[in-house]
Amino acid sequence: MNKFSDKVVAQTRMPFLNIKHQQGKQVFIGETEFINPDDEKDIVKLRIYLASPKFTDKLTEDYAQHGDTFVSDLKTYV
């Protein structure tokens, strides 16, 4: 799939990652399969998720002084 990821991005005009790179709990939108008509065993499944932010430890470092639940509340809100 890595070989064709540029083509997928060009067609969908959206970021594209392998599912193993998924972080957090993105909202699932739907999925679709593409089957190569010349080779029935060649199948690509695309899963669509809403974009979500990636939080790093820097967030906790910068905002921990605002209270015990501030960072978790902020992540929930975003």
MOPAC internal coordinates of N, CA, C and O (Angstrom, degrees):
PM7 1SCF
backbone

  N    0.0000 0     0.00 0     0.00 0    0    0    0
  C    1.4462 1     0.00 0     0.00 0    1    0    0
  C    1.5253 1   111.31 1     0.00 0    2    1    0
  O    1.2310 1   120.35 1   146.87 1    3    2    1
  N    1.3271 1   116.94 1   -33.13 1    3    2    1
  C    1.4692 1   119.72 1  -179.51 1    5    3    2
  C    1.5232 1   111.81 1   -56.70 1    6    5    3
  O    1.2310 1   121.07 1   148.90 1    7    6    5
  N    1.3104 1   115.56 1   -31.10 1    7    6    5
  C    1.4581 1   121.11 1  -178.12 1    9    7    6
  C    1.5356 1   111.56 1   -64.93 1   10    9    7
  O    1.2310 1   120.12 1   150.85 1   11   10    9
  N    1.3368 1   117.38 1   -29.15 1   11   10    9
  C    1.4557 1   121.28 1  -176.15 1   13   11   10
  C    1.5303 1   114.00 1  -110.36 1   14   13   11
  O    1.2310 1   120.18 1  -173.11 1   15   14   13
  N    1.3189 1   117.27 1     6.89 1   15   14   13
  C    1.4683 1   119.22 1  -175.10 1   17   15   14
  C    1.5283 1   112.49 1   -61.38 1   18   17   15
  O    1.2310 1   119.55 1   145.28 1   19   18   17
  N    1.3231 1   118.47 1   -34.72 1   19   18   17
  C    1.4713 1   120.48 1   177.67 1   21   19   18
  C    1.5222 1   111.37 1   -62.29 1   22   21   19
  O    1.2310 1   120.47 1   142.46 1   23   22   21
  N    1.3223 1   116.70 1   -37.54 1   23   22   21
  C    1.4629 1   120.59 1   178.88 1   25   23   22
  C    1.5313 1   111.30 1   -68.74 1   26   25   23
  O    1.2310 1   120.55 1   141.57 1   27   26   25
  N    1.3311 1   116.56 1   -38.43 1   27   26   25
  C    1.4648 1   120.19 1   177.83 1   29   27   26
  C    1.5234 1   110.03 1   -64.03 1   30   29   27
  O    1.2310 1   120.25 1   134.99 1   31   30   29
  N    1.3199 1   117.13 1   -45.01 1   31   30   29
  C    1.4660 1   121.57 1   178.71 1   33   31   30
  C    1.5266 1   110.47 1   -61.09 1   34   33   31
  O    1.2310 1   120.29 1   137.87 1   35   34   33
  N    1.3238 1   117.06 1   -42.13 1   35   34   33
  C    1.4682 1   120.76 1   179.96 1   37   35   34
  C    1.5227 1   111.51 1   -64.13 1   38   37   35
  O    1.2310 1   119.93 1   141.54 1   39   38   37
  N    1.3153 1   117.74 1   -38.46 1   39   38   37
  C    1.4640 1   121.36 1  -178.63 1   41   39   38
  C    1.5250 1   112.43 1   -76.29 1   42   41   39
  O    1.2310 1   120.06 1   139.05 1   43   42   41
  N    1.3221 1   117.50 1   -40.95 1   43   42   41
  C    1.4664 1   120.75 1  -175.70 1   45   43   42
  C    1.5207 1   112.69 1   -89.13 1   46   45   43
  O    1.2310 1   120.74 1   160.06 1   47   46   45
  N    1.3351 1   116.19 1   -19.94 1   47   46   45
  C    1.4697 1   122.70 1  -175.85 1   49   47   46
  C    1.5247 1   111.25 1    55.86 1   50   49   47
  O    1.2310 1   121.17 1  -142.39 1   51   50   49
  N    1.3254 1   115.36 1    37.61 1   51   50   49
  C    1.4614 1   122.32 1   178.66 1   53   51   50
  C    1.5241 1   109.11 1  -137.33 1   54   53   51
  O    1.2310 1   120.45 1   -24.02 1   55   54   53
  N    1.3353 1   116.74 1   155.98 1   55   54   53
  C    1.4682 1   119.30 1   175.20 1   57   55   54
  C    1.5229 1   110.35 1   -60.61 1   58   57   55
  O    1.2310 1   120.87 1   -25.37 1   59   58   57
  N    1.3067 1   115.94 1   154.63 1   59   58   57
  C    1.4537 1   121.10 1  -174.37 1   61   59   58
  C    1.5206 1   109.27 1  -139.26 1   62   61   59
  O    1.2310 1   120.23 1   -54.77 1   63   62   61
  N    1.3374 1   117.17 1   125.23 1   63   62   61
  C    1.4584 1   121.70 1   177.33 1   65   63   62
  C    1.5178 1   110.38 1  -138.04 1   66   65   63
  O    1.2310 1   121.05 1   -26.83 1   67   66   65
  N    1.3130 1   115.60 1   153.17 1   67   66   65
  C    1.4515 1   120.78 1   172.15 1   69   67   66
  C    1.5211 1   108.14 1   -68.76 1   70   69   67
  O    1.2310 1   119.92 1   -34.30 1   71   70   69
  N    1.3250 1   117.76 1   145.70 1   71   70   69
  C    1.4663 1   122.24 1  -177.13 1   73   71   70
  C    1.5262 1   112.27 1   -57.90 1   74   73   71
  O    1.2310 1   119.79 1   153.08 1   75   74   73
  N    1.3315 1   118.00 1   -26.92 1   75   74   73
  C    1.4691 1   119.81 1  -179.51 1   77   75   74
  C    1.5289 1   111.73 1   -67.70 1   78   77   75
  O    1.2310 1   119.61 1   164.27 1   79   78   77
  N    1.3282 1   118.35 1   -15.73 1   79   78   77
  C    1.4586 1   122.18 1   178.73 1   81   79   78
  C    1.5251 1   112.50 1   -93.14 1   82   81   79
  O    1.2310 1   120.00 1  -178.47 1   83   82   81
  N    1.3146 1   117.60 1     1.53 1   83   82   81
  C    1.4550 1   121.21 1  -178.32 1   85   83   82
  C    1.5202 1   110.16 1   -66.56 1   86   85   83
  O    1.2310 1   120.75 1   -44.57 1   87   86   85
  N    1.3329 1   116.16 1   135.43 1   87   86   85
  C    1.4513 1   121.74 1   179.35 1   89   87   86
  C    1.5194 1   108.68 1  -126.50 1   90   89   87
  O    1.2310 1   120.80 1   -33.01 1   91   90   89
  N    1.2965 1   116.08 1   146.99 1   91   90   89
  C    1.4518 1   119.85 1   176.54 1   93   91   90
  C    1.5173 1   112.30 1    76.85 1   94   93   91
  O    1.2310 1   121.38 1    22.20 1   95   94   93
  N    1.3172 1   114.97 1  -157.80 1   95   94   93
  C    1.4635 1   121.42 1  -176.42 1   97   95   94
  C    1.5197 1   109.45 1  -125.17 1   98   97   95
  O    1.2310 1   120.72 1  -106.75 1   99   98   97
  N    1.3120 1   116.23 1    73.25 1   99   98   97
  C    1.4501 1   120.36 1   179.08 1  101   99   98
  C    1.5224 1   110.05 1   -66.98 1  102  101   99
  O    1.2310 1   121.31 1   -26.84 1  103  102  101
  N    1.3362 1   115.10 1   153.16 1  103  102  101
  C    1.4586 1   121.26 1   178.19 1  105  103  102
  C    1.5282 1   108.51 1   -80.54 1  106  105  103
  O    1.2310 1   120.97 1   -56.82 1  107  106  105
  N    1.3272 1   115.75 1   123.18 1  107  106  105
  C    1.4611 1   122.39 1  -179.06 1  109  107  106
  C    1.5259 1   109.37 1   -76.50 1  110  109  107
  O    1.2310 1   120.27 1   -50.12 1  111  110  109
  N    1.3418 1   117.09 1   129.88 1  111  110  109
  C    1.4581 1   122.49 1   179.27 1  113  111  110
  C    1.5197 1   111.02 1   -99.64 1  114  113  111
  O    1.2310 1   120.05 1   130.17 1  115  114  113
  N    1.3168 1   117.51 1   -49.83 1  115  114  113
  C    1.4645 1   121.12 1  -179.04 1  117  115  114
  C    1.5107 1   110.68 1   176.53 1  118  117  115
  O    1.2310 1   121.29 1     0.28 1  119  118  117
  N    1.3345 1   115.13 1  -179.72 1  119  118  117
  C    1.4564 1   119.90 1   178.65 1  121  119  118
  C    1.5232 1   109.99 1  -145.91 1  122  121  119
  O    1.2310 1   121.57 1   -20.36 1  123  122  121
  N    1.3180 1   114.60 1   159.64 1  123  122  121
  C    1.4599 1   120.55 1   177.75 1  125  123  122
  C    1.5177 1   108.74 1  -148.60 1  126  125  123
  O    1.2310 1   120.69 1   -24.36 1  127  126  125
  N    1.3161 1   116.29 1   155.64 1  127  126  125
  C    1.4613 1   121.78 1   178.11 1  129  127  126
  C    1.5184 1   109.92 1  -118.22 1  130  129  127
  O    1.2310 1   121.75 1   -36.71 1  131  130  129
  N    1.3043 1   114.25 1   143.29 1  131  130  129
  C    1.4563 1   121.35 1   174.17 1  133  131  130
  C    1.5245 1   107.71 1  -118.80 1  134  133  131
  O    1.2310 1   120.43 1   -55.45 1  135  134  133
  N    1.3273 1   116.78 1   124.55 1  135  134  133
  C    1.4582 1   122.06 1  -179.94 1  137  135  134
  C    1.5236 1   108.91 1  -112.92 1  138  137  135
  O    1.2310 1   121.12 1   -51.19 1  139  138  137
  N    1.3057 1   115.47 1   128.81 1  139  138  137
  C    1.4536 1   120.84 1   178.55 1  141  139  138
  C    1.5277 1   108.30 1   -67.90 1  142  141  139
  O    1.2310 1   119.26 1   -58.98 1  143  142  141
  N    1.3359 1   119.01 1   121.02 1  143  142  141
  C    1.4638 1   120.49 1  -178.54 1  145  143  142
  C    1.5318 1   113.53 1   -65.01 1  146  145  143
  O    1.2310 1   120.56 1   157.88 1  147  146  145
  N    1.3277 1   116.54 1   -22.12 1  147  146  145
  C    1.4650 1   120.30 1   179.31 1  149  147  146
  C    1.5280 1   112.90 1   -87.46 1  150  149  147
  O    1.2310 1   120.48 1   161.96 1  151  150  149
  N    1.3220 1   116.68 1   -18.04 1  151  150  149
  C    1.4660 1   121.55 1  -179.05 1  153  151  150
  C    1.5234 1   108.51 1  -146.20 1  154  153  151
  O    1.2310 1   120.35 1   -80.15 1  155  154  153
  N    1.3091 1   116.93 1    99.85 1  155  154  153
  C    1.4671 1   123.00 1  -175.51 1  157  155  154
  C    1.5342 1   112.66 1   -61.06 1  158  157  155
  O    1.2310 1   120.12 1   159.75 1  159  158  157
  N    1.3356 1   117.38 1   -20.25 1  159  158  157
  C    1.4607 1   120.30 1   179.99 1  161  159  158
  C    1.5224 1   112.28 1   -83.47 1  162  161  159
  O    1.2310 1   120.34 1   168.55 1  163  162  161
  N    1.3192 1   116.96 1   -11.45 1  163  162  161
  C    1.4633 1   122.43 1  -179.66 1  165  163  162
  C    1.5315 1   108.49 1   -89.57 1  166  165  163
  O    1.2310 1   121.03 1   -83.06 1  167  166  165
  N    1.3346 1   115.63 1    96.94 1  167  166  165
  C    1.4630 1   121.88 1  -175.05 1  169  167  166
  C    1.5247 1   109.33 1  -123.91 1  170  169  167
  O    1.2310 1   120.75 1   -42.49 1  171  170  169
  N    1.3149 1   116.16 1   137.51 1  171  170  169
  C    1.4578 1   122.37 1   174.30 1  173  171  170
  C    1.5159 1   107.39 1  -122.41 1  174  173  171
  O    1.2310 1   121.00 1   -51.67 1  175  174  173
  N    1.3317 1   115.69 1   128.33 1  175  174  173
  C    1.4635 1   120.59 1   177.33 1  177  175  174
  C    1.5261 1   108.03 1  -110.97 1  178  177  175
  O    1.2310 1   120.32 1   -55.39 1  179  178  177
  N    1.3244 1   116.99 1   124.61 1  179  178  177
  C    1.4579 1   122.24 1   176.84 1  181  179  178
  C    1.5223 1   108.99 1  -106.80 1  182  181  179
  O    1.2310 1   121.12 1   -49.20 1  183  182  181
  N    1.3183 1   115.47 1   130.80 1  183  182  181
  C    1.4669 1   121.53 1   174.40 1  185  183  182
  C    1.5206 1   107.45 1  -111.90 1  186  185  183
  O    1.2310 1   120.72 1   -46.86 1  187  186  185
  N    1.3155 1   116.23 1   133.14 1  187  186  185
  C    1.4595 1   121.40 1  -176.93 1  189  187  186
  C    1.5286 1   108.85 1  -106.83 1  190  189  187
  O    1.2310 1   120.96 1   -51.81 1  191  190  189
  N    1.3216 1   115.77 1   128.19 1  191  190  189
  C    1.4627 1   122.60 1   178.28 1  193  191  190
  C    1.5215 1   109.17 1  -127.33 1  194  193  191
  O    1.2310 1   120.64 1   -28.11 1  195  194  193
  N    1.3298 1   116.39 1   151.89 1  195  194  193
  C    1.4544 1   120.02 1   170.96 1  197  195  194
  C    1.5250 1   108.15 1   -67.43 1  198  197  195
  O    1.2310 1   120.68 1   -34.90 1  199  198  197
  N    1.2941 1   116.31 1   145.10 1  199  198  197
  C    1.4639 1   120.13 1   177.22 1  201  199  198
  C    1.5221 1   108.96 1   -66.86 1  202  201  199
  O    1.2310 1   120.74 1   -33.67 1  203  202  201
  N    1.3134 1   116.20 1   146.33 1  203  202  201
  C    1.4541 1   120.63 1   177.28 1  205  203  202
  C    1.5229 1   108.69 1  -142.97 1  206  205  203
  O    1.2310 1   120.55 1   -28.55 1  207  206  205
  N    1.3156 1   116.56 1   151.45 1  207  206  205
  C    1.4650 1   119.82 1  -177.43 1  209  207  206
  C    1.5257 1   111.74 1   -73.42 1  210  209  207
  O    1.2310 1   121.27 1   -24.27 1  211  210  209
  N    1.3057 1   115.17 1   155.73 1  211  210  209
  C    1.4578 1   122.18 1   174.60 1  213  211  210
  C    1.5251 1   106.93 1  -105.26 1  214  213  211
  O    1.2310 1   120.62 1   -58.19 1  215  214  213
  N    1.3203 1   116.42 1   121.81 1  215  214  213
  C    1.4590 1   121.07 1  -179.33 1  217  215  214
  C    1.5162 1   109.65 1   -97.27 1  218  217  215
  O    1.2310 1   120.93 1   -40.08 1  219  218  217
  N    1.3210 1   115.84 1   139.92 1  219  218  217
  C    1.4649 1   121.40 1   178.36 1  221  219  218
  C    1.5275 1   109.21 1  -114.59 1  222  221  219
  O    1.2310 1   120.72 1    -6.08 1  223  222  221
  N    1.3187 1   116.23 1   173.92 1  223  222  221
  C    1.4646 1   121.17 1   178.99 1  225  223  222
  C    1.5232 1   111.55 1   -64.33 1  226  225  223
  O    1.2310 1   120.32 1   158.07 1  227  226  225
  N    1.3140 1   117.00 1   -21.93 1  227  226  225
  C    1.4735 1   121.03 1   179.62 1  229  227  226
  C    1.5253 1   110.85 1   -60.55 1  230  229  227
  O    1.2310 1   119.81 1   146.38 1  231  230  229
  N    1.3224 1   117.97 1   -33.62 1  231  230  229
  C    1.4648 1   121.34 1   178.00 1  233  231  230
  C    1.5260 1   109.95 1   -60.35 1  234  233  231
  O    1.2310 1   120.49 1   133.22 1  235  234  233
  N    1.3124 1   116.67 1   -46.78 1  235  234  233
  C    1.4693 1   120.73 1   179.34 1  237  235  234
  C    1.5187 1   110.75 1   -64.67 1  238  237  235
  O    1.2310 1   120.66 1   137.96 1  239  238  237
  N    1.3296 1   116.35 1   -42.04 1  239  238  237
  C    1.4668 1   120.03 1   179.22 1  241  239  238
  C    1.5245 1   111.68 1   -60.63 1  242  241  239
  O    1.2310 1   120.61 1   137.34 1  243  242  241
  N    1.3235 1   116.43 1   -42.66 1  243  242  241
  C    1.4629 1   120.58 1  -175.04 1  245  243  242
  C    1.5196 1   114.08 1   -77.25 1  246  245  243
  O    1.2310 1   119.89 1   152.29 1  247  246  245
  N    1.3344 1   117.82 1   -27.71 1  247  246  245
  C    1.4623 1   119.35 1  -171.69 1  249  247  246
  C    1.5247 1   114.63 1  -121.77 1  250  249  247
  O    1.2310 1   119.30 1  -173.59 1  251  250  249
  N    1.3028 1   118.95 1     6.41 1  251  250  249
  C    1.4676 1   121.44 1  -179.17 1  253  251  250
  C    1.5273 1   111.88 1   -63.01 1  254  253  251
  O    1.2310 1   120.33 1   151.68 1  255  254  253
  N    1.3073 1   116.98 1   -28.32 1  255  254  253
  C    1.4650 1   120.09 1  -177.64 1  257  255  254
  C    1.5382 1   112.96 1   -68.87 1  258  257  255
  O    1.2310 1   119.85 1   171.12 1  259  258  257
  N    1.3147 1   117.89 1    -8.88 1  259  258  257
  C    1.4707 1   121.42 1  -178.83 1  261  259  258
  C    1.5265 1   112.98 1   -87.01 1  262  261  259
  O    1.2310 1   119.87 1  -178.65 1  263  262  261
  N    1.3086 1   117.86 1     1.35 1  263  262  261
  C    1.4615 1   120.61 1   177.00 1  265  263  262
  C    1.5190 1   112.01 1   130.61 1  266  265  263
  O    1.2310 1   121.81 1   -16.06 1  267  266  265
  N    1.3244 1   114.15 1   163.94 1  267  266  265
  C    1.4684 1   120.79 1  -175.19 1  269  267  266
  C    1.5186 1   113.66 1   -63.36 1  270  269  267
  O    1.2310 1   120.12 1   144.37 1  271  270  269
  N    1.3229 1   117.37 1   -35.63 1  271  270  269
  C    1.4647 1   119.71 1  -174.44 1  273  271  270
  C    1.5300 1   113.18 1  -106.55 1  274  273  271
  O    1.2310 1   120.12 1  -176.99 1  275  274  273
  N    1.3211 1   117.37 1     3.01 1  275  274  273
  C    1.4641 1   119.48 1  -174.68 1  277  275  274
  C    1.5266 1   112.44 1   -59.08 1  278  277  275
  O    1.2310 1   120.14 1   131.99 1  279  278  277
  N    1.3294 1   117.34 1   -48.01 1  279  278  277
  C    1.4731 1   120.77 1  -176.33 1  281  279  278
  C    1.5191 1   110.45 1   -65.46 1  282  281  279
  O    1.2310 1   119.40 1   135.09 1  283  282  281
  N    1.3307 1   118.76 1   -44.91 1  283  282  281
  C    1.4707 1   120.52 1   178.93 1  285  283  282
  C    1.5193 1   110.84 1   -65.36 1  286  285  283
  O    1.2310 1   120.18 1   141.49 1  287  286  285
  N    1.3326 1   117.25 1   -38.51 1  287  286  285
  C    1.4751 1   119.99 1   176.58 1  289  287  286
  C    1.5135 1   111.36 1   -63.93 1  290  289  287
  O    1.2310 1   120.21 1   139.93 1  291  290  289
  N    1.3251 1   117.20 1   -40.07 1  291  290  289
  C    1.4566 1   122.28 1   178.78 1  293  291  290
  C    1.5284 1   110.65 1   -63.60 1  294  293  291
  O    1.2310 1   120.11 1   135.16 1  295  294  293
  N    1.3276 1   117.39 1   -44.84 1  295  294  293
  C    1.4696 1   121.41 1   178.16 1  297  295  294
  C    1.5280 1   111.15 1   -61.23 1  298  297  295
  O    1.2310 1   120.45 1   139.95 1  299  298  297
  N    1.3259 1   116.75 1   -40.05 1  299  298  297
  C    1.4535 1   121.05 1   178.88 1  301  299  298
  C    1.5226 1   110.79 1   -64.94 1  302  301  299
  O    1.2310 1   120.55 1   138.85 1  303  302  301
  N    1.3109 1   116.56 1   -41.15 1  303  302  301
  C    1.4594 1   121.63 1  -178.46 1  305  303  302
  C    1.5240 1   111.37 1   -66.24 1  306  305  303
  O    1.2310 1   120.72 1   137.28 1  307  306  305
  N    1.3332 1   116.23 1   -42.72 1  307  306  305
  C    1.4587 1   120.99 1  -178.29 1  309  307  306
  C    1.5007 1   108.74 1   -70.59 1  310  309  307
  O    1.2310 1   120.10 1   180.00 1  311  310  309

